[in-house]
């Protein structure tokens, strides 16, 4: 009779450990996938700033060009471009049309650029799934 109780207790402990390990693995995988979403959005935001900088749209604050580019992003992306001056005041803001509030996962990128060799600005793009 004692051998049956020890065997049952041993099986219960093994089952409990298996459940704990499985739960730990599931939680780890779930957390790492959300980090990839944020990283992907960050890389996309870097690309948006790079394209707008190379296009010179940031230097001249070309409204039509900026909105045209933001609206040409894939439909699942929302983006907000904000440009700050040297005193941290907002001098330009553009939000992709049909986008409202920020999502739960946001990728942000910032880039400094110079206009006319005299003025320093900071461009910031926030991207999320819309």
Secondary structure, DSSP 4 states (H G I P E B T S, - for coil): -HHHHHHHHHHHHHHHHHHHHHHHHHHHHHHHHHHHHHHHHHHHHHHHHHHHHHTTHHHHT-HHHHHHHHHTS-TTEEEEEEEE-TTS-EEEEEE-TT--S--SSEEEEEEEEEETTTEEEEEEEEEEE-
